[in-house]
Amino acid sequence: KLTNSIPGLPEIAGSLFAEINYRGDNKSDRLNCDLKIDSLGYEGNNIGNERVRLTYTSYEGNSGNADLTLSHNNRTVAHINSDIDISTTTFSNGKITLTQFPLAIANAIIGEEGASINGYMNSSIDISGTLDNIVGNGFLNFDSTYIYIPLLGTTLRPSEENITIKNSQINFNRFQIYDKSSNPFVINGTVNI
């Protein structure tokens, strides 16, 4: 158990493996980090086998590139890549991609009393800007997603239409969420991220 000896923290279990490698010369440095948690569990609920790989390559001056990959049960589900100016913490040519990111991961944290979610999230978001003001543009969408809400005794299904993100605002333009009789609930508006 990863947090069994720390009072007040939720129970997190699994087998943790970590490897860090550094290689440098006069022109560039390269840092590779590989973090793997087999049989990750949260409060007794199984999440799966998770892996995070991070590679940072520095170039001459203050510039570099960061590349992060997240895998769930041996399948890549998220990828983030960006050029970075370390002196100004400015990101450029960045992209966040989710490929069938499993939303069921949230079930272990939400608990059966709150809701149960199944399905996936996809996205492609270009990012740029400084660490305190990152600007994102792109889209996200749900894929084969169902949300069961016990308190309401109903299952909801979000539309699989793309939800646009422009200048770090998620734009809901007549976005529909269907009940089990396929009656739509329509959402309009924006959410700042």
N, CA, C and O atoms as a DFTB+ gen file, in Angstrom:
772 C
 N C O
     1  1       0.852      -1.175       0.000
     2  2       0.000       0.000       0.000
     3  2       0.893       1.230       0.000
     4  3       1.761       1.382       0.859
     5  1       0.672       2.097      -0.963
     6  2       1.555       3.237      -1.137
     7  2       1.385       4.302      -0.058
     8  3       2.350       4.978       0.299
     9  1       0.159       4.461       0.470
    10  2      -0.074       5.527       1.453
    11  2      -0.506       4.988       2.805
    12  3      -1.004       5.754       3.630
    13  1      -0.337       3.724       3.057
    14  2      -0.800       3.117       4.295
    15  2      -0.170       3.744       5.524
    16  3      -0.802       3.773       6.580
    17  1       1.054       4.248       5.426
    18  2       1.751       4.760       6.601
    19  2       1.587       6.272       6.778
    20  3       2.191       6.846       7.684
    21  1       0.795       6.921       5.946
    22  2       0.611       8.367       6.057
    23  2      -0.821       8.643       6.515
    24  3      -1.755       8.479       5.730
    25  1      -1.013       9.058       7.768
    26  2      -2.363       9.284       8.292
    27  2      -3.098      10.380       7.527
    28  3      -2.503      11.380       7.123
    29  1      -4.401      10.175       7.336
    30  2      -5.243      11.183       6.709
    31  2      -5.326      11.098       5.198
    32  3      -6.217      11.706       4.605
    33  1      -4.430      10.364       4.551
    34  2      -4.484      10.225       3.102
    35  2      -5.368       9.044       2.726
    36  3      -5.463       8.076       3.479
    37  1      -6.011       9.116       1.570
    38  2      -6.797       7.967       1.141
    39  2      -5.877       6.773       0.874
    40  3      -4.682       6.931       0.623
    41  1      -6.461       5.583       0.935
    42  2      -5.675       4.378       0.704
    43  2      -5.381       4.246      -0.790
    44  3      -6.297       4.117      -1.602
    45  1      -4.109       4.279      -1.138
    46  2      -3.659       4.088      -2.514
    47  2      -2.722       2.904      -2.506
    48  3      -1.751       2.869      -1.749
    49  1      -3.020       1.922      -3.361
    50  2      -2.235       0.697      -3.371
    51  2      -1.681       0.442      -4.763
    52  3      -2.192       0.967      -5.753
    53  1      -0.644      -0.358      -4.830
    54  2      -0.059      -0.743      -6.106
    55  2       1.425      -0.988      -5.941
    56  3       1.999      -0.741      -4.880
    57  1       2.038      -1.477      -7.008
    58  2       3.483      -1.704      -7.031
    59  2       4.112      -0.603      -7.867
    60  3       3.795      -0.447      -9.046
    61  1       5.003       0.156      -7.248
    62  2       5.603       1.325      -7.878
    63  2       7.009       1.013      -8.372
    64  3       7.835       0.463      -7.644
    65  1       7.261       1.379      -9.634
    66  2       8.586       1.250     -10.231
    67  2       8.947       2.603     -10.822
    68  3       8.110       3.243     -11.457
    69  1      10.167       3.041     -10.623
    70  2      10.597       4.321     -11.179
    71  2      12.025       4.200     -11.687
    72  3      12.864       3.529     -11.088
    73  1      12.277       4.864     -12.801
    74  2      13.616       4.897     -13.364
    75  2      13.858       6.301     -13.898
    76  3      13.018       6.859     -14.604
    77  1      15.009       6.867     -13.558
    78  2      15.392       8.194     -14.025
    79  2      16.788       8.104     -14.632
    80  3      17.717       7.585     -14.012
    81  1      16.920       8.615     -15.849
    82  2      18.214       8.630     -16.537
    83  2      18.517      10.045     -16.985
    84  3      17.630      10.781     -17.418
    85  1      19.781      10.414     -16.874
    86  2      20.230      11.729     -17.326
    87  2      21.468      11.560     -18.189
    88  3      22.381      10.804     -17.855
    89  1      21.482      12.274     -19.300
    90  2      22.647      12.269     -20.172
    91  2      22.879      13.691     -20.648
    92  3      21.946      14.342     -21.118
    93  1      24.085      14.178     -20.536
    94  2      24.354      15.544     -20.951
    95  2      25.729      15.716     -21.553
    96  3      26.646      14.930     -21.314
    97  1      25.843      16.770     -22.344
    98  2      27.130      17.173     -22.881
    99  2      27.128      18.701     -22.988
   100  3      26.268      19.353     -22.396
   101  1      28.053      19.268     -23.714
   102  2      28.151      20.732     -23.806
   103  2      27.027      21.371     -24.611
   104  3      26.791      22.573     -24.484
   105  1      26.327      20.593     -25.438
   106  2      25.307      21.178     -26.307
   107  2      23.881      20.918     -25.847
   108  3      23.004      21.755     -26.057
   109  1      23.635      19.773     -25.224
   110  2      22.271      19.468     -24.798
   111  2      22.279      18.496     -23.631
   112  3      23.254      17.787     -23.386
   113  1      21.161      18.488     -22.921
   114  2      20.942      17.556     -21.822
   115  2      19.655      16.802     -22.109
   116  3      18.745      17.315     -22.761
   117  1      19.598      15.580     -21.611
   118  2      18.388      14.775     -21.801
   119  2      18.061      14.078     -20.490
   120  3      18.908      13.406     -19.901
   121  1      16.830      14.244     -20.044
   122  2      16.346      13.609     -18.829
   123  2      15.175      12.707     -19.197
   124  3      14.210      13.159     -19.813
   125  1      15.256      11.447     -18.826
   126  2      14.171      10.482     -19.048
   127  2      13.674       9.997     -17.696
   128  3      14.457       9.564     -16.851
   129  1      12.366      10.074     -17.503
   130  2      11.744       9.563     -16.286
   131  2      10.662       8.567     -16.690
   132  3       9.868       8.833     -17.592
   133  1      10.638       7.443     -16.030
   134  2       9.649       6.408     -16.311
   135  2       9.061       5.972     -14.978
   136  3       9.768       5.411     -14.142
   137  1       7.790       6.222     -14.777
   138  2       7.092       5.880     -13.538
   139  2       5.983       4.908     -13.890
   140  3       5.147       5.192     -14.748
   141  1       5.975       3.763     -13.228
   142  2       5.001       2.721     -13.524
   143  2       4.369       2.261     -12.218
   144  3       5.069       1.986     -11.243
   145  1       3.049       2.180     -12.206
   146  2       2.342       1.652     -11.041
   147  2       1.462       0.507     -11.520
   148  3       0.490       0.725     -12.243
   149  1       1.801      -0.708     -11.118
   150  2       0.997      -1.877     -11.459
   151  2      -0.084      -2.062     -10.404
   152  3       0.152      -1.866      -9.212
   153  1      -1.262      -2.438     -10.857
   154  2      -2.410      -2.706      -9.976
   155  2      -2.722      -1.511      -9.078
   156  3      -2.931      -1.666      -7.875
   157  1      -2.752      -0.323      -9.672
   158  2      -3.081       0.877      -8.908
   159  2      -4.507       0.780      -8.389
   160  3      -5.438       0.477      -9.135
   161  1      -4.660       1.042      -7.102
   162  2      -5.975       1.023      -6.474
   163  2      -6.176       2.263      -5.634
   164  3      -5.221       2.828      -5.099
   165  1      -7.429       2.687      -5.521
   166  2      -7.780       3.856      -4.712
   167  2      -8.931       3.468      -3.806
   168  3     -10.013       3.125      -4.282
   169  1      -8.702       3.522      -2.498
   170  2      -9.713       3.167      -1.503
   171  2     -10.341       1.796      -1.801
   172  3     -11.552       1.613      -1.677
   173  1      -9.487       0.839      -2.196
   174  2      -9.951      -0.521      -2.455
   175  2     -10.526      -0.741      -3.850
   176  3     -10.893      -1.867      -4.186
   177  1     -10.612       0.296      -4.662
   178  2     -11.139       0.179      -6.023
   179  2      -9.985       0.113      -7.014
   180  3      -9.071       0.937      -6.964
   181  1     -10.025      -0.867      -7.915
   182  2      -8.961      -1.036      -8.887
   183  2      -9.054       0.016      -9.993
   184  3     -10.132       0.242     -10.543
   185  1      -7.945       0.651     -10.319
   186  2      -7.865       1.597     -11.429
   187  2      -7.199       0.934     -12.616
   188  3      -7.687       1.053     -13.740
   189  1      -6.089       0.236     -12.393
   190  2      -5.412      -0.460     -13.480
   191  2      -3.911      -0.297     -13.396
   192  3      -3.369       0.099     -12.364
   193  1      -3.250      -0.607     -14.489
   194  2      -1.803      -0.469     -14.589
   195  2      -1.509       0.850     -15.290
   196  3      -1.906       1.046     -16.439
   197  1      -0.817       1.753     -14.607
   198  2      -0.585       3.104     -15.121
   199  2       0.908       3.328     -15.341
   200  3       1.752       2.809     -14.609
   201  1       1.204       4.115     -16.367
   202  2       2.607       4.422     -16.653
   203  2       2.717       5.842     -17.191
   204  3       1.954       6.252     -18.065
   205  1       3.683       6.585     -16.654
   206  2       3.969       7.942     -17.126
   207  2       5.425       7.979     -17.559
   208  3       6.325       7.606     -16.806
   209  1       5.638       8.438     -18.789
   210  2       6.999       8.606     -19.308
   211  2       7.196      10.070     -19.659
   212  3       6.377      10.670     -20.355
   213  1       8.287      10.636     -19.173
   214  2       8.612      12.033     -19.440
   215  2      10.031      12.106     -19.982
   216  3      10.959      11.532     -19.413
   217  1      10.182      12.817     -21.085
   218  2      11.505      13.082     -21.641
   219  2      11.641      14.580     -21.800
   220  3      10.798      15.228     -22.419
   221  1      12.707      15.128     -21.239
   222  2      13.005      16.548     -21.442
   223  2      14.377      16.636     -22.085
   224  3      15.354      16.085     -21.576
   225  1      14.439      17.339     -23.218
   226  2      15.693      17.556     -23.929
   227  2      15.959      19.046     -23.972
   228  3      15.137      19.814     -24.473
   229  1      17.102      19.459     -23.450
   230  2      17.450      20.887     -23.506
   231  2      18.369      21.121     -24.690
   232  3      19.146      20.254     -25.089
   233  1      18.256      22.315     -25.234
   234  2      19.109      22.721     -26.347
   235  2      20.000      23.849     -25.860
   236  3      19.937      24.223     -24.689
   237  1      20.822      24.394     -26.730
   238  2      21.667      25.519     -26.335
   239  2      20.790      26.674     -25.886
   240  3      19.702      26.882     -26.421
   241  1      21.260      27.410     -24.917
   242  2      20.462      28.505     -24.369
   243  2      19.463      27.966     -23.372
   244  3      19.746      27.015     -22.644
   245  1      18.286      28.581     -23.342
   246  2      17.266      28.210     -22.366
   247  2      16.127      27.392     -22.957
   248  3      15.122      27.160     -22.284
   249  1      16.266      26.951     -24.209
   250  2      15.153      26.251     -24.841
   251  2      15.280      24.742     -24.690
   252  3      16.361      24.202     -24.454
   253  1      14.136      24.083     -24.833
   254  2      14.107      22.631     -24.745
   255  2      12.776      22.104     -25.214
   256  3      11.927      22.855     -25.694
   257  1      12.599      20.802     -25.070
   258  2      11.361      20.146     -25.453
   259  2      10.980      19.147     -24.378
   260  3      11.819      18.396     -23.880
   261  1       9.692      19.147     -24.026
   262  2       9.166      18.181     -23.060
   263  2       8.166      17.284     -23.767
   264  3       7.345      17.753     -24.554
   265  1       8.240      15.992     -23.482
   266  2       7.355      15.010     -24.091
   267  2       6.878      14.071     -22.991
   268  3       7.684      13.397     -22.349
   269  1       5.563      14.029     -22.777
   270  2       4.989      13.212     -21.706
   271  2       3.950      12.279     -22.309
   272  3       3.109      12.700     -23.102
   273  1       4.017      11.008     -21.926
   274  2       3.062       9.999     -22.389
   275  2       2.466       9.308     -21.171
   276  3       3.185       8.928     -20.247
   277  1       1.139       9.149     -21.179
   278  2       0.435       8.420     -20.129
   279  2      -0.187       7.181     -20.755
   280  3      -0.899       7.261     -21.756
   281  1       0.097       6.027     -20.142
   282  2      -0.484       4.766     -20.612
   283  2      -1.366       4.184     -19.518
   284  3      -1.063       4.287     -18.329
   285  1      -2.464       3.571     -19.947
   286  2      -3.397       2.895     -19.043
   287  2      -3.549       1.471     -19.554
   288  3      -3.956       1.257     -20.696
   289  1      -3.220       0.493     -18.707
   290  2      -3.286      -0.916     -19.088
   291  2      -2.562      -1.179     -20.412
   292  3      -3.088      -1.829     -21.315
   293  1      -1.349      -0.655     -20.491
   294  2      -0.438      -0.862     -21.627
   295  2      -0.914      -0.243     -22.934
   296  3      -0.497      -0.681     -24.006
   297  1      -1.778       0.769     -22.869
   298  2      -2.245       1.461     -24.072
   299  2      -2.077       2.960     -23.857
   300  3      -2.526       3.493     -22.843
   301  1      -1.432       3.647     -24.808
   302  2      -1.231       5.093     -24.690
   303  2      -2.576       5.799     -24.798
   304  3      -3.307       5.620     -25.771
   305  1      -2.896       6.611     -23.778
   306  2      -4.180       7.315     -23.754
   307  2      -4.021       8.831     -23.728
   308  3      -4.984       9.557     -23.973
   309  1      -2.812       9.319     -23.434
   310  2      -2.583      10.767     -23.407
   311  2      -1.144      11.060     -23.814
   312  3      -0.216      10.331     -23.467
   313  1      -0.989      12.152     -24.562
   314  2       0.342      12.563     -25.004
   315  2       0.400      14.084     -24.974
   316  3      -0.483      14.758     -25.504
   317  1       1.443      14.616     -24.353
   318  2       1.663      16.065     -24.289
   319  2       3.075      16.328     -24.782
   320  3       4.026      15.688     -24.333
   321  1       3.208      17.271     -25.706
   322  2       4.515      17.622     -26.228
   323  2       4.563      19.126     -26.423
   324  3       3.602      19.717     -26.915
   325  1       5.672      19.755     -26.041
   326  2       5.797      21.200     -26.220
   327  2       7.263      21.617     -26.183
   328  3       8.078      21.037     -25.466
   329  1       7.572      22.637     -26.975
   330  2       8.849      23.323     -26.826
   331  2       8.705      24.279     -25.644
   332  3       7.623      24.815     -25.404
   333  1       9.796      24.491     -24.908
   334  2       9.739      25.321     -23.696
   335  2      10.970      26.219     -23.639
   336  3      12.093      25.785     -23.897
   337  1      10.727      27.483     -23.294
   338  2      11.815      28.389     -22.952
   339  2      11.833      28.451     -21.427
   340  3      10.943      29.044     -20.817
   341  1      12.834      27.845     -20.817
   342  2      12.895      27.719     -19.357
   343  2      12.999      29.072     -18.667
   344  3      12.431      29.251     -17.589
   345  1      13.704      30.022     -19.254
   346  2      13.908      31.316     -18.592
   347  2      12.606      32.095     -18.437
   348  3      12.457      32.868     -17.491
   349  1      11.663      31.898     -19.357
   350  2      10.385      32.631     -19.287
   351  2       9.202      31.705     -19.062
   352  3       8.059      32.163     -19.046
   353  1       9.447      30.423     -18.889
   354  2       8.416      29.383     -18.815
   355  2       7.365      29.565     -19.908
   356  3       6.163      29.524     -19.647
   357  1       7.847      29.767     -21.143
   358  2       6.970      29.949     -22.290
   359  2       6.893      28.651     -23.087
   360  3       7.911      28.049     -23.428
   361  1       5.672      28.239     -23.374
   362  2       5.421      27.036     -24.160
   363  2       5.087      27.440     -25.589
   364  3       4.379      28.423     -25.809
   365  1       5.596      26.684     -26.562
   366  2       5.257      26.934     -27.960
   367  2       5.197      25.604     -28.702
   368  3       5.819      24.621     -28.301
   369  1       4.442      25.597     -29.781
   370  2       4.276      24.381     -30.595
   371  2       3.820      23.196     -29.750
   372  3       4.210      22.057     -30.010
   373  1       3.000      23.462     -28.743
   374  2       2.564      22.401     -27.850
   375  2       1.285      21.747     -28.309
   376  3       0.478      22.358     -29.009
   377  1       1.103      20.505     -27.915
   378  2      -0.122      19.779     -28.239
   379  2      -0.440      18.788     -27.129
   380  3       0.437      18.088     -26.622
   381  1      -1.731      18.748     -26.763
   382  2      -2.246      17.752     -25.833
   383  2      -3.198      16.868     -26.628
   384  3      -4.132      17.361     -27.260
   385  1      -2.958      15.563     -26.596
   386  2      -3.804      14.630     -27.321
   387  2      -4.298      13.554     -26.363
   388  3      -3.505      12.912     -25.672
   389  1      -5.605      13.364     -26.328
   390  2      -6.193      12.244     -25.606
   391  2      -6.752      11.292     -26.655
   392  3      -7.468      11.717     -27.562
   393  1      -6.428      10.003     -26.537
   394  2      -6.914       8.995     -27.472
   395  2      -7.621       7.911     -26.679
   396  3      -6.985       7.081     -26.030
   397  1      -8.923       7.931     -26.738
   398  2      -9.754       7.015     -25.954
   399  2      -9.285       6.958     -24.502
   400  3      -9.034       5.886     -23.951
   401  1      -9.173       8.149     -23.898
   402  2      -8.827       8.234     -22.479
   403  2      -9.984       7.632     -21.683
   404  3     -11.114       8.101     -21.812
   405  1      -9.736       6.608     -20.863
   406  2     -10.823       5.893     -20.181
   407  2     -11.399       6.700     -19.011
   408  3     -10.737       6.902     -17.993
   409  1     -12.623       7.146     -19.176
   410  2     -13.276       7.929     -18.125
   411  2     -13.626       7.086     -16.905
   412  3     -13.871       7.631     -15.828
   413  1     -13.654       5.767     -17.058
   414  2     -13.952       4.875     -15.925
   415  2     -12.911       4.985     -14.820
   416  3     -13.167       4.561     -13.693
   417  1     -11.752       5.542     -15.117
   418  2     -10.742       5.773     -14.077
   419  2     -11.345       6.588     -12.932
   420  3     -11.012       6.374     -11.767
   421  1     -12.224       7.514     -13.269
   422  2     -12.842       8.379     -12.259
   423  2     -13.745       7.615     -11.295
   424  3     -13.975       8.083     -10.180
   425  1     -14.260       6.456     -11.693
   426  2     -15.176       5.697     -10.833
   427  2     -14.550       5.322      -9.501
   428  3     -15.237       5.304      -8.479
   429  1     -13.265       5.025      -9.497
   430  2     -12.584       4.655      -8.252
   431  2     -12.582       5.812      -7.261
   432  3     -12.617       5.599      -6.049
   433  1     -12.541       7.036      -7.778
   434  2     -12.487       8.220      -6.919
   435  2     -13.880       8.719      -6.559
   436  3     -14.129       9.105      -5.417
   437  1     -14.793       8.712      -7.536
   438  2     -16.158       9.196      -7.312
   439  2     -16.899       8.295      -6.338
   440  3     -17.614       8.780      -5.461
   441  1     -16.733       6.986      -6.487
   442  2     -17.460       6.034      -5.663
   443  2     -18.824       5.749      -6.261
   444  3     -19.386       6.585      -6.968
   445  1     -19.353       4.577      -5.982
   446  2     -20.624       4.145      -6.573
   447  2     -21.804       5.015      -6.159
   448  3     -22.804       5.076      -6.874
   449  1     -21.707       5.684      -5.023
   450  2     -22.825       6.495      -4.546
   451  2     -23.021       7.744      -5.400
   452  3     -24.150       8.198      -5.586
   453  1     -21.928       8.301      -5.920
   454  2     -21.998       9.554      -6.670
   455  2     -22.451       9.372      -8.090
   456  3     -23.461       9.948      -8.495
   457  1     -21.738       8.592      -8.849
   458  2     -22.055       8.338     -10.248
   459  2     -21.138       7.243     -10.746
   460  3     -20.144       6.902     -10.105
   461  1     -21.484       6.700     -11.892
   462  2     -20.647       5.719     -12.555
   463  2     -20.513       6.147     -14.008
   464  3     -21.514       6.383     -14.685
   465  1     -19.293       6.248     -14.482
   466  2     -19.063       6.717     -15.840
   467  2     -18.262       5.677     -16.618
   468  3     -17.293       5.109     -16.114
   469  1     -18.683       5.447     -17.841
   470  2     -17.984       4.536     -18.735
   471  2     -17.862       5.197     -20.097
   472  3     -18.688       6.030     -20.469
   473  1     -16.840       4.827     -20.829
   474  2     -16.606       5.421     -22.135
   475  2     -15.271       6.139     -22.150
   476  3     -14.417       5.926     -21.289
   477  1     -15.111       6.993     -23.148
   478  2     -13.800       7.595     -23.384
   479  2     -13.908       9.084     -23.699
   480  3     -14.981       9.606     -24.005
   481  1     -12.752       9.746     -23.612
   482  2     -12.614      11.151     -24.014
   483  2     -11.482      11.208     -25.029
   484  3     -10.426      10.607     -24.833
   485  1     -11.716      11.941     -26.120
   486  2     -10.696      12.209     -27.128
   487  2     -10.483      13.709     -27.196
   488  3     -11.408      14.480     -26.937
   489  1      -9.276      14.130     -27.541
   490  2      -9.040      15.565     -27.716
   491  2      -7.768      15.798     -28.509
   492  3      -6.889      14.941     -28.597
   493  1      -7.706      16.972     -29.073
   494  2      -6.489      17.474     -29.699
   495  2      -6.484      18.970     -29.429
   496  3      -7.318      19.704     -29.960
   497  1      -5.545      19.423     -28.603
   498  2      -5.519      20.826     -28.180
   499  2      -4.117      21.378     -28.380
   500  3      -3.149      20.855     -27.827
   501  1      -4.013      22.440     -29.177
   502  2      -2.744      23.142     -29.344
   503  2      -2.569      24.085     -28.162
   504  3      -3.511      24.769     -27.764
   505  1      -1.353      24.122     -27.596
   506  2      -1.113      24.987     -26.443
   507  2       0.087      25.893     -26.702
   508  3       1.042      25.520     -27.383
   509  1       0.005      27.087     -26.140
   510  2       1.111      28.044     -26.192
   511  2       0.916      29.034     -25.056
   512  3      -0.147      29.077     -24.438
   513  1       1.946      29.832     -24.783
   514  2       1.850      30.845     -23.737
   515  2       2.779      30.549     -22.588
   516  3       3.608      29.642     -22.648
   517  1       2.624      31.339     -21.529
   518  2       3.458      31.172     -20.343
   519  2       2.772      30.251     -19.348
   520  3       1.575      29.988     -19.457
   521  1       3.531      29.764     -18.381
   522  2       3.003      28.825     -17.400
   523  2       1.770      29.374     -16.690
   524  3       0.843      28.618     -16.397
   525  1       1.742      30.680     -16.408
   526  2       0.582      31.262     -15.715
   527  2      -0.498      31.742     -16.679
   528  3      -1.522      32.259     -16.233
   529  1      -0.297      31.585     -17.993
   530  2      -1.306      32.005     -18.956
   531  2      -1.215      31.143     -20.222
   532  3      -0.905      31.640     -21.304
   533  1      -1.490      29.851     -20.065
   534  2      -1.459      28.933     -21.206
   535  2      -2.743      29.099     -22.004
   536  3      -3.837      29.140     -21.442
   537  1      -2.596      29.193     -23.326
   538  2      -3.746      29.335     -24.222
   539  2      -3.913      28.027     -24.975
   540  3      -2.963      27.511     -25.565
   541  1      -5.133      27.493     -24.950
   542  2      -5.430      26.249     -25.646
   543  2      -6.472      26.447     -26.727
   544  3      -7.439      27.187     -26.544
   545  1      -6.271      25.777     -27.864
   546  2      -7.216      25.794     -28.978
   547  2      -7.302      24.389     -29.552
   548  3      -6.282      23.747     -29.798
   549  1      -8.527      23.915     -29.766
   550  2      -8.692      22.580     -30.326
   551  2     -10.087      22.056     -30.065
   552  3     -11.069      22.790     -30.176
   553  1     -10.171      20.787     -29.721
   554  2     -11.473      20.170     -29.474
   555  2     -11.327      19.037     -28.470
   556  3     -10.226      18.565     -28.187
   557  1     -12.465      18.618     -27.943
   558  2     -12.576      17.387     -27.180
   559  2     -13.913      16.771     -27.522
   560  3     -14.834      17.468     -27.947
   561  1     -14.024      15.466     -27.338
   562  2     -15.315      14.808     -27.541
   563  2     -15.411      13.542     -26.701
   564  3     -14.414      12.941     -26.302
   565  1     -16.650      13.175     -26.457
   566  2     -16.937      11.933     -25.745
   567  2     -17.048      10.816     -26.763
   568  3     -17.443      11.045     -27.906
   569  1     -16.697       9.596     -26.344
   570  2     -16.728       8.444     -27.232
   571  2     -17.370       7.286     -26.466
   572  3     -16.799       6.776     -25.502
   573  1     -18.555       6.881     -26.903
   574  2     -19.263       5.737     -26.290
   575  2     -19.411       5.921     -24.782
   576  3     -19.211       4.979     -24.015
   577  1     -19.760       7.132     -24.360
   578  2     -19.803       7.465     -22.936
   579  2     -21.220       7.387     -22.369
   580  3     -22.176       7.877     -22.971
   581  1     -21.331       6.759     -21.197
   582  2     -22.581       6.685     -20.449
   583  2     -22.287       7.040     -18.998
   584  3     -21.273       6.624     -18.437
   585  1     -23.179       7.810     -18.402
   586  2     -23.026       8.233     -17.010
   587  2     -24.275       7.805     -16.261
   588  3     -25.375       8.259     -16.577
   589  1     -24.116       6.930     -15.268
   590  2     -25.246       6.507     -14.450
   591  2     -25.214       7.308     -13.150
   592  3     -24.193       7.355     -12.464
   593  1     -26.348       7.940     -12.819
   594  2     -26.460       8.744     -11.603
   595  2     -27.483       8.085     -10.688
   596  3     -28.685       8.214     -10.920
   597  1     -27.027       7.373      -9.638
   598  2     -27.944       6.635      -8.765
   599  2     -28.995       7.521      -8.090
   600  3     -30.146       7.113      -7.935
   601  1     -28.600       8.725      -7.691
   602  2     -29.538       9.617      -7.009
   603  2     -30.750       9.920      -7.879
   604  3     -31.862      10.062      -7.370
   605  1     -30.542      10.020      -9.180
   606  2     -31.638      10.284     -10.114
   607  2     -32.199       9.006     -10.719
   608  3     -33.265       9.023     -11.335
   609  1     -31.481       7.895     -10.543
   610  2     -31.921       6.628     -11.115
   611  2     -31.946       6.659     -12.634
   612  3     -32.807       6.041     -13.260
   613  1     -31.012       7.369     -13.216
   614  2     -31.019       7.503     -14.675
   615  2     -29.622       7.404     -15.263
   616  3     -28.616       7.596     -14.580
   617  1     -29.596       7.100     -16.541
   618  2     -28.356       7.048     -17.301
   619  2     -28.374       8.147     -18.346
   620  3     -29.363       8.328     -19.056
   621  1     -27.269       8.882     -18.435
   622  2     -27.139       9.963     -19.406
   623  2     -26.059       9.601     -20.422
   624  3     -25.088       8.918     -20.098
   625  1     -26.245      10.071     -21.656
   626  2     -25.268       9.818     -22.720
   627  2     -24.936      11.139     -23.400
   628  3     -25.788      11.700     -24.089
   629  1     -23.716      11.652     -23.222
   630  2     -23.332      12.893     -23.901
   631  2     -23.132      12.658     -25.395
   632  3     -22.720      11.577     -25.817
   633  1     -23.427      13.675     -26.177
   634  2     -23.222      13.627     -27.614
   635  2     -21.751      13.365     -27.924
   636  3     -20.875      13.685     -27.121
   637  1     -21.488      12.787     -29.080
   638  2     -20.113      12.542     -29.509
   639  2     -19.611      13.639     -30.439
   640  3     -18.540      13.509     -31.030
   641  1     -20.380      14.724     -30.574
   642  2     -19.956      15.868     -31.389
   643  2     -18.758      16.546     -30.733
   644  3     -18.623      16.543     -29.509
   645  1     -17.890      17.128     -31.559
   646  2     -16.742      17.854     -31.026
   647  2     -17.189      19.067     -30.230
   648  3     -18.110      19.781     -30.626
   649  1     -16.529      19.291     -29.109
   650  2     -16.711      20.490     -28.298
   651  2     -15.471      21.333     -28.551
   652  3     -14.356      20.896     -28.266
   653  1     -15.653      22.537     -29.085
   654  2     -14.489      23.347     -29.450
   655  2     -13.905      24.056     -28.229
   656  3     -14.607      24.418     -27.284
   657  1     -12.604      24.231     -28.298
   658  2     -11.877      25.018     -27.299
   659  2     -11.175      26.124     -28.069
   660  3     -10.352      25.853     -28.944
   661  1     -11.500      27.372     -27.744
   662  2     -10.891      28.511     -28.429
   663  2     -10.417      29.505     -27.382
   664  3     -11.187      29.956     -26.534
   665  1      -9.130      29.836     -27.456
   666  2      -8.527      30.761     -26.497
   667  2      -8.838      30.363     -25.053
   668  3      -9.216      31.197     -24.229
   669  1      -8.672      29.085     -24.770
   670  2      -8.857      28.511     -23.429
   671  2     -10.278      28.615     -22.907
   672  3     -10.495      28.675     -21.696
   673  1     -11.244      28.635     -23.808
   674  2     -12.654      28.569     -23.417
   675  2     -13.285      27.346     -24.069
   676  3     -13.210      27.171     -25.285
   677  1     -13.904      26.507     -23.254
   678  2     -14.675      25.388     -23.781
   679  2     -16.018      25.954     -24.217
   680  3     -16.724      26.570     -23.418
   681  1     -16.374      25.745     -25.487
   682  2     -17.592      26.322     -26.056
   683  2     -18.643      25.243     -26.280
   684  3     -18.492      24.371     -27.136
   685  1     -19.715      25.321     -25.487
   686  2     -20.845      24.422     -25.677
   687  2     -21.842      25.134     -26.582
   688  3     -22.470      26.114     -26.181
   689  1     -21.982      24.633     -27.804
   690  2     -22.886      25.236     -28.777
   691  2     -23.971      24.211     -29.112
   692  3     -23.810      23.372     -29.998
   693  1     -25.072      24.307     -28.381
   694  2     -26.171      23.354     -28.525
   695  2     -25.693      21.911     -28.289
   696  3     -26.113      20.980     -28.976
   697  1     -24.806      21.757     -27.300
   698  2     -24.302      20.428     -26.949
   699  2     -25.416      19.647     -26.274
   700  3     -26.099      20.163     -25.388
   701  1     -25.597      18.407     -26.693
   702  2     -26.723      17.616     -26.198
   703  2     -26.267      16.461     -25.320
   704  3     -25.288      15.771     -25.605
   705  1     -27.023      16.281     -24.231
   706  2     -26.869      15.131     -23.353
   707  2     -28.223      14.429     -23.354
   708  3     -29.251      15.048     -23.081
   709  1     -28.216      13.125     -23.665
   710  2     -29.461      12.381     -23.838
   711  2     -29.768      11.526     -22.618
   712  3     -28.863      10.982     -21.986
   713  1     -31.075      11.410     -22.286
   714  2     -31.483      10.472     -21.250
   715  2     -31.690       9.105     -21.909
   716  3     -31.470       8.959     -23.111
   717  1     -32.114       8.099     -21.126
   718  2     -32.214       6.755     -21.695
   719  2     -33.333       6.625     -22.721
   720  3     -33.389       5.625     -23.437
   721  1     -34.228       7.614     -22.813
   722  2     -35.259       7.631     -23.855
   723  2     -34.826       8.474     -25.047
   724  3     -35.625       8.748     -25.942
   725  1     -33.555       8.886     -25.060
   726  2     -32.954       9.701     -26.127
   727  2     -33.538      11.110     -26.213
   728  3     -33.480      11.746     -27.265
   729  1     -34.104      11.600     -25.096
   730  2     -34.543      12.996     -25.047
   731  2     -33.329      13.863     -24.741
   732  3     -32.607      13.589     -23.783
   733  1     -33.087      14.919     -25.548
   734  2     -31.873      15.719     -25.330
   735  2     -32.056      16.828     -24.286
   736  3     -33.112      17.453     -24.190
   737  1     -31.015      17.044     -23.528
   738  2     -30.858      18.202     -22.664
   739  2     -29.792      19.036     -23.369
   740  3     -28.686      18.546     -23.595
   741  1     -30.097      20.279     -23.721
   742  2     -29.197      21.097     -24.549
   743  2     -28.436      22.091     -23.685
   744  3     -29.016      22.776     -22.842
   745  1     -27.118      22.158     -23.912
   746  2     -26.263      23.084     -23.148
   747  2     -25.655      24.085     -24.101
   748  3     -25.092      23.712     -25.130
   749  1     -25.767      25.367     -23.758
   750  2     -25.100      26.450     -24.459
   751  2     -24.278      27.224     -23.441
   752  3     -24.679      27.360     -22.285
   753  1     -23.133      27.727     -23.867
   754  2     -22.326      28.558     -22.979
   755  2     -20.855      28.229     -23.081
   756  3     -20.441      27.395     -23.885
   757  1     -20.073      28.895     -22.255
   758  2     -18.625      28.705     -22.260
   759  2     -18.125      28.448     -20.846
   760  3     -18.742      28.860     -19.864
   761  1     -17.000      27.762     -20.766
   762  2     -16.319      27.509     -19.497
   763  2     -14.852      27.890     -19.709
   764  3     -14.199      27.388     -20.624
   765  1     -14.347      28.773     -18.865
   766  2     -12.938      29.159     -18.941
   767  2     -12.074      28.101     -18.296
   768  3     -12.386      27.587     -17.222
   769  1     -10.974      27.780     -18.973
   770  2     -10.051      26.799     -18.395
   771  2      -8.684      27.418     -18.221
   772  3      -7.761      26.755     -17.747
